[in-house]
Amino acid sequence: MNTIVESDSSAPAIIVDCLEYSKPSRERFLEWQRGRVGCVHVTLAVWETARETLSVIGQWNDLFAENADLVALARTSAEIRTIAASGRTAVVFGFQNTAPLEDDIRLVQVFHDLGVRIVQLTYNTQNSIAAGCWEDADSGLSTHVGRQFVDELNRVGMLIDLSHCSERTCLDTIALSSAPVAVTHANPLEFVGSDVELGRRPKSTAVLEALTERGGVVGLSPYVRMLKHGIRTTEQEFVDMISWTVDKFGVEHVALGTDFYTGYGIEAVKWWRMGRWARESPVPIDEQAPVVQWPAWFSSPEAFPSLVSTMEKSGFSATELDRVLGGNWIRLFGEIFDRPQQ
């Protein structure tokens, strides 16, 4: 399905982090710069309505104006390359749920026009489009609503994300979509095991095989709740997971999506876990524990150069580094974002 284009080995790899959800600020943008991060896919919304999401976009527009020396919005793969080449970080807008679309198929085009380029079908739970990974009964992609939205996302040029979706939703969507889809931030279940804290979030080998056979990309995450040894996982062990995934599914299909977040209090965590639809989280929240925990070697995106160094020491070639660090995402973004609308 894809033509893999060899990258220019003389140019430095563009680091793409295909999921972060930190509270945006100049401090965060400076961390991206110090970490040499060329592109970040940021979350605009999880449970927000269309109107609430418009306000978030407005806030980001202010941030772009106030921090034009550090960040800029990217809508195409060419814009990502241009912004990264200028020493800034390209920002790609995304949703971690279809809640902002409010089951109105016409809003897909509206949000695309506003710069949104990545949409996750569901965030953990069942909605009218599909089943999430928290559901005990896995109904998959819905026969009518889900299929219509997948077709529309394909039509306008938005990348479909399956990171928090159920097994059947993933397989249904991969089979139906006319374009490759992604898992922007999840780890391989076969490698990390089902006894990780968030045991329903890692992706099965069946899903990752189907995804990669159709040209998709998986972004691996140092989020401690999806790592084999949790917060004790070392940088080398994370690189070992990258190597294992490359060997299993092919270097052209493996990338990074850290799921890194910081700057929020416990109320934000409650919002992500239960929105407005519950009074108590179905996944327990320890309010005495730190809001966010990351391995010591990845306390912020400033850690990317160290990770790159460890990958080099582990035997990754320049071409392999280029692909895993960002080339695979940029290739996939080009296939999706740059295709003419039908």
C-alpha positions, 0 to 999 in steps of 0.5 A, a space after each residue: 500500500 505504501 512506497 517507502 522513500 529513503 530519507 536524506 541521510 545527510 539531514 538530521 532526523 526530525 523527532 516527531 512525538 505523536 501524542 502529548 497532552 501537557 498544559 501548553 505554555 512557553 515553558 513546555 515549548 522551550 522543553 520541545 526546543 531543548 529536546 530537539 523535537 520537530 513536531 508534536 501531535 497535541 490533544 485539543 479535546 477528550 470529552 469537550 463539546 464542539 463549542 468548548 473545543 472551538 475555545 481550545 483552538 482559540 487559545 492555541 491560536 493565541 499561543 501561536 501568536 505569542 510564541 511564534 519563535 518556538 511553535 507553529 501550526 502544521 496542516 501538511 507534511 511539507 509544513 512540518 518539514 518547513 517549521 522543523 527546519 526553522 528550529 521551531 516545533 510544528 504542532 499538529 492538532 488532534 482529538 482523543 475522542 469523537 466527542 467534539 464532533 457531536 455525531 454531526 458528520 459535517 463537523 468533520 470538515 469544519 474541524 479539518 478546516 480549522 486544522 485538526 488532522 488526527 482523530 481517535 474514534 473513542 476514548 476508552 468507552 463506548 460511543 455511537 461510533 465504536 467501542 473503547 478498550 474499557 468495555 467488557 462487551 466489545 461491539 467494535 465499529 458501529 454498523 452505521 455511525 462508525 462506518 460513515 465517520 470512518 469514510 468521512 475521516 478518510 475523505 477529508 484527510 484526517 488520520 484515524 487513531 485507535 490508541 484507546 479503542 477496543 480490539 474489535 474496533 481496531 480490526 474493524 476500522 483497519 479493514 474498512 478504512 481506505 487509508 492507513 490508520 495509526 496507533 499513536 500511543 500504545 505498546 505491544 501487548 506481546 512485549 509488555 504483558 497483560 499484567 501492566 497497570 493499564 492492561 487493556 491499553 496495549 495492542 495485540 499482535 493481531 491488531 499490530 499485524 493488521 495495522 502494519 500490513 495496511 501501511 499504518 504506524 504504531 507510536 511507542 510510549 514510556 508511560 509507566 502504566 504501559 511499561 513491562 516494569 512500570 516506573 522501574 523501566 530503564 531507558 535501555 529496556 524501553 529501547 529494547 521494546 523499540 528494537 523488538 517491535 521493529 524486528 516484529 513489525 518492520 522498521 517502517 511501521 514503528 515510531 514514538 508517541 510518548 503520551 507525555 503530560 504535565 502541568 495539570 492537577 487532579 481535576 484534569 485527571 478526573 475529567 479524562 477518566 470520567 468526563 461528565 458521564 460519571 461521579 466516580 472513575 471506573 479506573 481508581 484514582 489515588 488522589 494522594 499519589 503524584 498526578 503524573 509519574 514518568 521514568 527518571 530518564 524521561 521527565 520531559 521531552 528534553 530527554 529525547 537526545 539521551 534516548 536517541 543516543 541509547 538507540 544509536 548505542 543499541 545498533 540503530 542505523 542512521 536510516 533506522 533512526 530517521 524512520 523511528 524518530 519521525 520519518 515514519 510519521 511524516 510519511 504517513 502524515 503525507 499520505 493522509 494530510 496531503 491527499 486531495 479531498 474527494 
